[in-house]
Amino acid sequence: MSSESTTSTPSPFLDPRAWGAAPLPWAKAIGAGPASASAATGASPWWPAAGAAGGPLGEYLLDSWQRSVLFLDLLRKRGNEQEEITSRPQATVLSFEHEVLVSGRALPRPINYSLSRIVPPAGVEVDPRKRPVVVVDPRAGQGPGIGGFKTESEIGEALRNGHPVYFIGFAAQPEPGQTFLDVVEGQVSFFERIVEMHPEAPRPFAIGNCQAGYQTLMVAMLRPELFGPCMVAGSPMSYWQGEHGKNPMRYSGGLLGGSWLTALVSDLGQGKFDGTWLILNFDNLNPSNWLWGKQYDVYSSIDTGGERYLEFEKWWGDFITLNGAEIQFLVDELFIGDKLTRNEVRSTDGKVFDLRNIASPVIVFTSQGDNISPPPQTLGWILDLYKDVDDIRAEGRTIVYCMNQKVGHLAIFVSSKVGAKEDEEMVRLMDLIDCLPPGLYELVIEPATADELKAEGAEGKTPWHSRFEARSLDDIRAYGRNSVEDDRAFAAVRRLSEINHSLYRTFLQPTVRALATPQLAELMFKANPLRTSYTIFADTNPFMKGVAKAAEEVASARKAAAPTNPFLVAEKLISDQLNTSLDAFRDARDQWVEKAFFAIYGSPVLQGALGLNIDEKVRQLPANSPQKEAFRARRIEEFRARTAEGGFNAALVRAALYVISAVRTMDENVARSLNDARKRLTQLSLEEFKALVREQFYILLLEREAAVEAIAGLVSDPAQRQELTNVVAAIAAADGAYTLAERQRVERLADILSVAVPKAPALTLAADNTAPENIRQIGPATH
């Protein structure tokens, strides 16, 4: 309703006198006008109505007051939303229709997880023979559904590409006695069910976000044969790692004296740990956003930003609980203990969790802007487990990482922009990644050119073009790595944590548990400051009565100030200054935290008292067993013995790998052409082709010259030799850049096979790749 249509009696919510305000002496100064004008327009003489001429100050005061009422109503809706969703233990923010297939409560050791099938939306068809995609939701303080929070998500991209999609989510309350290992081991049955349902499809593509990342990889460590590629997004695994001046969260355990405080909170909660504390840790990293910025952003854009704010807060405020034993395991074994990549974590039946057991490719999506799970923690496990890239290849493993330069932790799995770029490419390329030769690669995603978008047969007309660039372990180290002294300080934290936790259990825990009544536990949960910041604005608070009606009346007479209003401009400047001040406080606090941490735990005196000898190596690569070393030696001899064995299939794969390894980059079109050659010529299944690629790549790695010369003995028919050479040349040129190094290798191949050199494809040689410094290998050098 516009201001011109208001009656002569103004709404009490547009008149400050209704709130007990005295006549304002500056009313005339801001343009309230004479009484006759007020009567004509329906305005109060002390507060201009929406149509009154109030001047810049009057316009701003009306606008800011209206925004305040609307913002208060938005907080009311947020509080009601939080109370409603947390009252339903099975509630989820998953935006896709789904049906539960397997409930973890039915397992021998019940867990609060379940496996659901995502029901394709109307008009979307999925092919059961395509690789299933499984999204595992992170259980890190909030309720389930974030993996399918938006249409532009991992689930949405998989459905658009015709893949069957499954979702592993959880309930808000854990099952009695449930442990973290119960969750890991119980999820094996979920993947067994998916494989059974798709016998003709390749193994599932598993996606784990945040905490679900390392959890899913642990499932794959137990049963690697159930998994295809595994993608982990924003998931830490090397918990000590980071950079000085960044990543302050890694110091928290030390400054709190270890994990005893986790045990205390769980005991006060009668064996339950409130996930809200985990969210507070996250919020505390960025106080300017938590205390001011997020709220001011929606207040300043209250007319357009309310729905988006409520959509996010519906998930952010859906707090869950964990069993005390679950969070204690995570803190002791992973976050402070840092035992996962040391092979010091075992399953309930004694099996070692070893990341090197995962036979399928591991894809790591990480970001330089993530201060929760920074690249040193998401990629550091590679340095923990392997001496060099040849060690990765010797294990027959493929590791691919994708680096975003700026998005924060949450954006990695909730941002629509990430969903429309990285998620889309991961899903689109998962079959190609599954067939990459062993090694370490970075997936580089760039906007597709106009020619690529117009290219006939361009799959899905995707706006992106991807390539796989070979990397070394030095590339991983460049993102940050602890020094020996840093590692020793974290080892001191681990030792002190064990001592403090033991002292707490011996002397304090019996008393705390005796005093922790159900009423006290309930009070602690309700009084949590983050939870209170939601509930205090809900309708259950009697002081919020009347806010909804006030907001309705304000909305009907809403008049926003002009963007150029000087007082509105000043408001934004003040907000920016407040954000800057809070950021300065954060930076000073983080610097103090880091200095305090290393001053305490870097002290030789404390380290000596804790039994850490200065010469003791506190971080070593997990050793291979004698049996594994003997097995590897036998495999090497077997590969060498097969250098001159095989037929056309082996020759084609070996020749293609030889030629395309002339450069360090494998374009997605090259990878796709190699896979297309498999479909057209070799009639191999995907699993057979993957095994052949790894075998031939390893033979090239071991034998170099002999392996290339032996190709002639694998194919005797002249017509097949010519066909092989033509196909290999076409594969090399599929990326539009038939480099000098690739052409020279094709010529050598033609000479070995005594066939004609194929005519160069109708492509321009990539001049920038012909310089000697650019002719590098993604695999073995086999000149």
LUMRORO-464465 format. One record per residue (C-alpha): residue in one letter; x, y, z. Coordinates in steps of 0.1 Angstrom, whole numbers, padded with zeros to 4 digits, always signed. Layout:
AXYZ
...
END
This chain:
M+0000+0000+0000
S+0015+0033-0010
S+0018+0063+0013
E-0007+0083-0008
S-0034+0058+0001
T-0029+0059+0038
T-0057+0073+0060
S-0054+0105+0081
T-0047+0083+0111
P-0011+0070+0107
S-0001+0035+0117
P+0012+0033+0153
F+0043+0016+0138
L+0049+0047+0117
D+0046+0071+0146
P+0073+0072+0173
R+0047+0087+0197
A+0032+0052+0199
W+0065+0040+0213
G+0065+0068+0240
A+0086+0093+0220
A+0084+0129+0229
P+0078+0156+0202
L+0110+0160+0183
P+0123+0195+0183
W+0141+0189+0150
A+0109+0176+0132
K+0105+0208+0113
A+0141+0209+0104
I+0139+0175+0087
G+0109+0187+0067
A+0079+0174+0086
G+0060+0205+0073
P+0031+0223+0088
A+0001+0206+0103
S-0020+0213+0073
A+0005+0195+0051
S+0006+0166+0075
A-0032+0163+0074
A-0032+0163+0037
T-0006+0135+0034
G-0015+0115+0065
A+0018+0120+0081
S+0025+0126+0118
P+0039+0161+0125
W+0067+0144+0144
W+0075+0117+0119
P+0071+0121+0082
A+0050+0094+0065
A+0063+0077+0034
G+0051+0104+0011
A+0062+0134+0032
A+0091+0156+0022
G+0115+0148+0050
G+0148+0158+0033
P+0178+0135+0033
L+0178+0130+0071
G+0141+0123+0073
E+0143+0099+0044
Y+0171+0081+0060
L+0156+0079+0095
L+0123+0065+0081
D+0142+0040+0060
S+0165+0028+0087
W+0137+0025+0112
Q+0116+0005+0087
R+0146-0017+0080
S+0151-0023+0117
V+0115-0035+0121
L+0118-0058+0090
F+0151-0071+0102
L+0137-0079+0137
D+0109-0098+0119
L+0135-0117+0099
L+0153-0127+0131
R+0119-0139+0144
K+0114-0161+0114
R+0149-0174+0117
G+0143-0183+0153
N+0110-0200+0145
E+0127-0219+0117
Q+0155-0231+0140
E+0131-0243+0167
E+0109-0261+0141
I+0137-0279+0123
T+0156-0289+0155
S+0123-0303+0169
R+0123-0329+0142
P+0153-0353+0145
Q+0149-0365+0109
A+0146-0331+0094
T+0169-0322+0065
V+0175-0293+0042
L+0180-0316+0013
S+0161-0300-0016
F+0157-0332-0037
E+0130-0358-0032
H+0145-0390-0018
E+0135-0424-0005
V+0154-0443+0022
L+0168-0476+0011
V+0189-0487+0041
S+0186-0475+0077
G+0218-0477+0098
R+0196-0484+0128
A+0191-0519+0114
L+0228-0527+0114
P+0244-0550+0140
R+0259-0519+0155
P+0233-0493+0149
I+0242-0459+0136
N+0221-0428+0129
Y+0230-0427+0092
S+0209-0439+0063
L+0212-0445+0025
S+0187-0428+0003
R+0181-0428-0034
I+0176-0394-0049
V+0144-0393-0070
P+0151-0376-0103
P+0130-0345-0108
A+0103-0345-0135
G+0119-0345-0170
V+0152-0359-0158
E+0161-0394-0168
V+0190-0415-0153
D+0207-0445-0168
P+0212-0474-0142
R+0242-0485-0163
K+0260-0452-0158
R+0283-0448-0128
P+0263-0442-0096
V+0272-0410-0077
V+0271-0411-0039
V+0271-0379-0019
V+0280-0383+0018
D+0269-0354+0040
P+0293-0338+0066
R+0283-0343+0102
A+0303-0314+0117
G+0277-0296+0139
Q+0247-0290+0117
G+0220-0312+0104
P+0220-0331+0071
G+0213-0320+0035
I+0240-0295+0027
G+0253-0317-0001
G+0219-0311-0019
F+0212-0278-0004
K+0208-0262-0038
T+0200-0273-0073
E+0234-0262-0085
S+0252-0288-0064
E+0270-0321-0067
I+0236-0339-0068
G+0221-0316-0093
E+0251-0320-0117
A+0251-0358-0114
L+0214-0359-0122
R+0218-0336-0152
N+0244-0360-0166
G+0221-0389-0162
H+0237-0407-0133
P+0219-0425-0106
V+0224-0405-0074
Y+0225-0417-0037
F+0227-0397-0006
I+0241-0408+0028
G+0227-0386+0055
F+0221-0388+0092
A+0197-0379+0120
A+0202-0352+0145
Q+0207-0376+0175
P+0233-0404+0175
E+0223-0439+0184
P+0231-0450+0220
G+0267-0462+0222
Q+0275-0452+0186
T+0312-0446+0179
F+0330-0430+0149
L+0343-0464+0138
D+0308-0478+0139
V+0298-0451+0114
V+0328-0459+0091
E+0324-0496+0092
G+0286-0494+0090
Q+0287-0475+0058
V+0304-0504+0040
S+0270-0520+0038
F+0256-0489+0021
F+0282-0491-0007
E+0276-0529-0010
R+0240-0522-0016
I+0247-0496-0043
V+0271-0520-0061
E+0245-0547-0060
M+0218-0524-0075
H+0241-0515-0105
P+0259-0547-0116
E+0265-0534-0151
A+0278-0500-0140
P+0313-0489-0130
R+0320-0486-0093
P+0304-0456-0076
F+0318-0421-0076
A+0319-0412-0039
I+0318-0375-0028
G+0326-0366+0008
N+0323-0330+0019
C+0343-0316+0049
Q+0342-0342+0077
A+0325-0367+0054
G+0356-0366+0032
Y+0381-0384+0054
Q+0352-0405+0068
T+0344-0418+0032
L+0380-0424+0024
M+0383-0445+0056
V+0354-0466+0043
A+0372-0470+0010
M+0404-0480+0028
L+0385-0510+0043
R+0368-0521+0011
P+0386-0505-0019
E+0369-0528-0044
L+0335-0511-0038
F+0347-0477-0049
G+0354-0458-0081
P+0369-0424-0079
C+0366-0407-0045
M+0363-0370-0043
V+0369-0351-0010
A+0360-0314-0008
G+0374-0292+0019
S+0384-0322+0039
P+0415-0321+0063
M+0436-0351+0067
S+0471-0338+0078
Y+0458-0320+0108
W+0490-0304+0121
Q+0500-0287+0088
G+0496-0251+0080
E+0514-0218+0074
H+0527-0193+0099
G+0504-0163+0099
K+0475-0184+0087
N+0453-0212+0098
P+0449-0204+0135
M+0424-0231+0142
R+0452-0257+0144
Y+0465-0241+0176
S+0432-0244+0195
G+0439-0279+0209
G+0472-0268+0224
L+0460-0235+0240
L+0431-0254+0256
G+0455-0279+0271
G+0444-0308+0249
S+0413-0329+0247
W+0403-0330+0283
L+0379-0301+0278
T+0361-0321+0251
A+0356-0349+0277
L+0344-0323+0303
V+0318-0309+0279
S+0306-0344+0270
D+0304-0354+0306
L+0284-0323+0315
G+0260-0332+0287
Q+0255-0367+0301
G+0276-0383+0273
K+0264-0360+0245
F+0284-0333+0228
D+0266-0303+0215
G+0276-0297+0179
T+0269-0260+0184
W+0304-0257+0199
L+0319-0267+0166
I+0300-0240+0148
L+0311-0214+0173
N+0347-0224+0165
F+0340-0216+0129
D+0323-0183+0136
N+0350-0172+0159
L+0375-0174+0131
N+0359-0144+0114
P+0343-0122+0141
S+0336-0093+0117
N+0313-0116+0096
W+0298-0134+0126
L+0292-0104+0149
W+0284-0077+0123
G+0290-0083+0086
K+0265-0111+0080
Q+0237-0093+0099
Y+0244-0059+0084
D+0245-0072+0048
V+0209-0085+0052
Y+0198-0054+0071
S+0211-0031+0044
S+0194-0052+0017
I+0163-0062+0037
D+0140-0058+0007
T+0158-0084-0014
G+0181-0105+0008
G+0158-0119+0034
E+0148-0152+0016
R+0185-0160+0008
Y+0194-0153+0045
L+0167-0176+0058
E+0176-0203+0033
F+0211-0204+0046
E+0203-0200+0083
K+0178-0229+0081
W+0208-0252+0077
W+0234-0232+0097
G+0211-0231+0127
D+0201-0268+0125
F+0223-0279+0154
I+0229-0316+0161
T+0246-0337+0189
L+0273-0363+0188
N+0281-0390+0213
G+0310-0380+0236
A+0329-0410+0224
E+0326-0399+0188
I+0340-0364+0192
Q+0367-0377+0216
F+0379-0401+0190
L+0381-0374+0164
V+0400-0350+0187
D+0424-0376+0202
E+0431-0397+0171
L+0428-0372+0143
F+0429-0335+0152
I+0454-0336+0180
G+0468-0371+0175
D+0473-0366+0137
K+0473-0404+0134
L+0454-0410+0102
T+0482-0405+0077
R+0507-0422+0100
N+0488-0455+0098
E+0482-0454+0135
V+0444-0457+0134
R+0428-0492+0134
S+0394-0506+0128
T+0375-0525+0155
D+0389-0558+0142
G+0425-0544+0140
K+0428-0534+0103
V+0451-0505+0097
F+0435-0475+0079
D+0460-0468+0051
L+0452-0443+0024
R+0475-0463+0001
N+0449-0491+0001
I+0426-0470-0020
A+0431-0484-0055
S+0408-0459-0073
P+0417-0423-0080
V+0415-0398-0052
I+0403-0363-0061
V+0409-0335-0037
F+0390-0302-0041
T+0406-0275-0020
S+0409-0237-0018
Q+0435-0212-0009
G+0407-0192+0008
D+0397-0220+0031
N+0409-0213+0067
I+0391-0243+0081
S+0407-0269+0059
P+0436-0252+0042
P+0456-0268+0014
P+0485-0279+0037
Q+0459-0300+0055
T+0439-0312+0026
L+0470-0321+0005
G+0496-0327+0031
W+0487-0364+0034
I+0504-0369+0000
L+0537-0358+0015
D+0530-0379+0046
L+0527-0411+0025
Y+0549-0409-0005
K+0585-0401-0010
D+0581-0388-0046
V+0558-0391-0076
D+0576-0423-0087
D+0565-0438-0053
I+0529-0429-0062
R+0533-0445-0096
A+0549-0476-0081
E+0518-0481-0060
G+0497-0477-0092
R+0478-0448-0076
T+0462-0417-0093
I+0458-0385-0073
V+0442-0354-0088
Y+0437-0321-0070
C+0418-0290-0080
M+0427-0257-0065
N+0403-0228-0061
Q+0421-0195-0054
K+0396-0177-0032
V+0364-0194-0020
G+0360-0201+0017
H+0353-0234+0034
L+0315-0233+0032
A+0315-0222-0004
I+0333-0253-0014
F+0301-0273-0010
V+0273-0248-0009
S+0282-0221-0035
S+0262-0221-0067
K+0292-0208-0086
V+0313-0238-0074
G+0284-0261-0083
A+0283-0247-0118
K+0321-0250-0123
E+0341-0274-0102
D+0312-0298-0093
E+0301-0298-0129
E+0336-0307-0142
M+0343-0333-0115
V+0311-0352-0124
R+0316-0347-0162
L+0352-0360-0161
M+0350-0387-0135
D+0352-0415-0160
L+0382-0399-0176
I+0399-0395-0143
D+0393-0431-0136
C+0414-0440-0166
L+0443-0416-0161
P+0478-0432-0158
P+0492-0434-0123
G+0507-0402-0109
L+0499-0368-0094
Y+0479-0343-0114
E+0463-0309-0110
L+0429-0304-0126
V+0430-0270-0142
I+0395-0256-0152
E+0393-0227-0176
P+0365-0210-0196
A+0359-0228-0229
T+0368-0208-0260
A+0341-0198-0285
D+0355-0224-0309
E+0353-0251-0283
L+0317-0242-0275
K+0308-0244-0312
A+0327-0277-0318
E+0306-0304-0332
G+0299-0331-0306
A+0310-0309-0276
E+0296-0329-0247
G+0268-0309-0231
K+0282-0276-0245
T+0299-0271-0211
P+0313-0236-0207
W+0345-0250-0192
H+0375-0267-0206
S+0398-0288-0184
R+0432-0303-0185
F+0453-0325-0163
E+0488-0311-0155
A+0514-0334-0140
R+0527-0322-0107
S+0555-0331-0083
L+0556-0332-0045
D+0574-0299-0046
D+0542-0284-0060
I+0524-0297-0029
R+0551-0284-0006
A+0547-0249-0021
Y+0513-0246-0005
G+0529-0248+0030
R+0545-0274+0052
N+0556-0276+0088
S+0592-0274+0097
V+0607-0301+0119
E+0605-0276+0148
D+0568-0270+0141
D+0560-0307+0141
R+0578-0311+0174
A+0557-0284+0190
F+0525-0302+0178
A+0539-0335+0191
A+0543-0318+0225
V+0506-0309+0224
R+0497-0345+0217
R+0518-0357+0246
L+0505-0331+0270
S+0469-0338+0259
E+0473-0374+0267
I+0486-0365+0302
N+0459-0339+0309
H+0431-0362+0296
S+0444-0390+0318
L+0445-0367+0349
Y+0410-0356+0342
R+0396-0391+0339
T+0414-0401+0371
F+0406-0372+0394
L+0377-0351+0380
Q+0356-0372+0357
P+0338-0393+0384
T+0327-0361+0402
V+0316-0343+0370
R+0295-0373+0359
A+0279-0375+0394
L+0269-0339+0393
A+0257-0339+0356
T+0220-0343+0360
P+0196-0344+0330
Q+0184-0310+0340
L+0219-0295+0340
A+0226-0311+0306
E+0194-0297+0291
L+0202-0263+0305
M+0237-0263+0290
F+0223-0272+0256
K+0196-0244+0257
A+0220-0218+0272
N+0246-0222+0245
P+0252-0187+0233
L+0249-0195+0196
R+0217-0214+0200
T+0204-0186+0222
S+0211-0161+0195
Y+0184-0179+0175
T+0158-0188+0201
I+0157-0154+0218
F+0140-0140+0187
A+0115-0167+0182
D+0078-0164+0189
T+0083-0183+0221
N+0098-0151+0235
P+0069-0130+0248
F+0087-0098+0240
M+0085-0107+0203
K+0047-0105+0202
G+0035-0079+0179
V+0067-0079+0157
A+0050-0098+0129
K+0021-0073+0128
A+0046-0044+0129
A+0066-0058+0100
E+0034-0063+0080
E+0024-0027+0084
V+0059-0014+0078
A+0061-0034+0046
S+0029-0020+0033
A+0043+0016+0037
R+0079+0008+0028
K+0099+0036+0013
A+0136+0029+0009
A+0161+0058+0009
A+0179+0066-0023
P+0213+0049-0027
T+0229+0083-0029
N+0214+0095+0004
P+0244+0109+0023
F+0233+0094+0056
L+0229+0060+0040
V+0263+0064+0025
A+0277+0073+0059
E+0260+0043+0074
K+0278+0020+0050
L+0311+0037+0057
I+0306+0032+0094
S+0298-0005+0088
D+0329-0009+0067
Q+0350+0008+0095
L+0335-0016+0121
N+0343-0046+0099
T+0378-0033+0095
S+0382-0029+0132
L+0370-0064+0139
D+0393-0077+0112
A+0422-0059+0129
F+0412-0075+0162
R+0411-0109+0146
D+0445-0105+0130
A+0460-0093+0163
R+0444-0121+0182
D+0456-0147+0157
Q+0491-0134+0158
W+0491-0136+0196
V+0476-0171+0195
E+0504-0183+0172
K+0532-0167+0192
A+0518-0181+0224
F+0515-0216+0210
F+0551-0218+0198
A+0564-0200+0229
I+0548-0227+0251
Y+0551-0258+0230
G+0582-0249+0211
S+0601-0246+0244
P+0629-0272+0247
V+0622-0273+0285
L+0586-0283+0280
Q+0595-0307+0253
G+0622-0323+0274
A+0597-0326+0303
L+0573-0344+0280
G+0599-0369+0269
L+0605-0355+0234
N+0642-0358+0228
I+0655-0331+0205
D+0668-0357+0181
E+0636-0377+0180
K+0618-0377+0146
V+0582-0369+0154
R+0569-0373+0118
Q+0580-0401+0096
L+0566-0418+0065
P+0546-0449+0073
A+0569-0478+0067
N+0561-0506+0042
S+0561-0541+0056
P+0587-0566+0044
Q+0558-0585+0027
K+0547-0554+0008
E+0583-0546-0003
A+0587-0582-0015
F+0554-0580-0033
R+0564-0548-0050
A+0598-0564-0061
R+0579-0594-0076
R+0555-0570-0095
I+0585-0551-0109
E+0600-0583-0123
E+0566-0594-0137
F+0562-0561-0155
R+0597-0563-0169
A+0590-0598-0181
R+0559-0586-0200
T+0577-0559-0219
A+0576-0580-0251
E+0542-0596-0244
G+0507-0585-0255
G+0489-0578-0287
F+0472-0549-0305
N+0455-0536-0273
A+0487-0534-0253
A+0506-0519-0282
L+0480-0492-0288
V+0479-0482-0251
R+0517-0482-0247
A+0522-0462-0279
A+0495-0437-0270
L+0510-0432-0235
Y+0545-0429-0250
V+0534-0401-0274
I+0512-0381-0251
S+0538-0382-0223
A+0559-0359-0244
V+0543-0329-0225
R+0533-0325-0189
T+0497-0317-0197
M+0469-0341-0207
D+0440-0322-0222
E+0405-0336-0215
N+0401-0342-0252
V+0432-0363-0253
A+0420-0383-0224
R+0386-0387-0240
S+0401-0397-0273
L+0422-0424-0256
N+0390-0437-0240
D+0371-0435-0274
A+0399-0456-0289
R+0393-0482-0263
K+0356-0483-0272
R+0362-0484-0310
L+0392-0507-0313
T+0401-0527-0282
Q+0366-0539-0270
L+0378-0538-0234
S+0357-0532-0204
L+0365-0501-0183
E+0381-0522-0156
E+0402-0541-0181
F+0412-0509-0198
K+0422-0493-0165
A+0444-0523-0157
L+0460-0522-0191
V+0468-0485-0188
R+0485-0490-0155
E+0504-0520-0167
Q+0517-0504-0199
F+0525-0471-0181
Y+0545-0490-0155
I+0563-0510-0182
L+0573-0477-0199
L+0584-0463-0165
L+0606-0493-0159
E+0621-0501-0193
R+0619-0469-0213
E+0637-0476-0245
A+0631-0514-0246
A+0594-0509-0241
V+0591-0486-0271
E+0612-0508-0293
A+0591-0538-0283
I+0559-0523-0298
A+0570-0536-0332
G+0569-0572-0318
L+0534-0568-0304
V+0518-0559-0338
S+0529-0578-0370
D+0502-0570-0395
P+0512-0539-0416
A+0476-0527-0418
Q+0472-0528-0380
R+0505-0511-0376
Q+0494-0482-0398
E+0460-0480-0381
L+0477-0479-0346
T+0500-0451-0357
N+0471-0431-0372
V+0450-0435-0341
V+0479-0425-0318
A+0486-0394-0339
A+0449-0384-0337
I+0449-0389-0299
A+0479-0367-0295
A+0463-0339-0316
A+0429-0341-0300
D+0436-0311-0278
G+0442-0289-0308
A+0479-0286-0302
Y+0500-0312-0320
T+0533-0303-0305
L+0567-0307-0320
A+0576-0332-0292
E+0545-0353-0299
R+0551-0352-0337
Q+0587-0364-0332
R+0575-0393-0311
V+0549-0402-0337
E+0576-0402-0363
R+0598-0425-0342
L+0568-0448-0337
A+0562-0449-0374
D+0599-0457-0380
I+0598-0486-0354
L+0567-0500-0370
S+0580-0494-0406
V+0548-0475-0417
A+0541-0441-0431
V+0541-0411-0409
P+0505-0399-0406
K+0498-0366-0422
A+0497-0339-0396
P+0461-0332-0385
A+0446-0300-0397
L+0458-0282-0366
T+0484-0255-0360
L+0515-0266-0341
A+0515-0251-0306
A+0546-0229-0309
D+0547-0223-0271
N+0551-0260-0265
T+0580-0267-0289
A+0607-0250-0268
P+0629-0276-0250
E+0619-0264-0216
N+0582-0271-0225
I+0589-0307-0237
R+0585-0324-0204
Q+0569-0356-0194
I+0537-0365-0176
G+0551-0399-0174
P+0584-0417-0182
A+0609-0401-0207
T+0612-0427-0234
H+0632-0410-0262
END
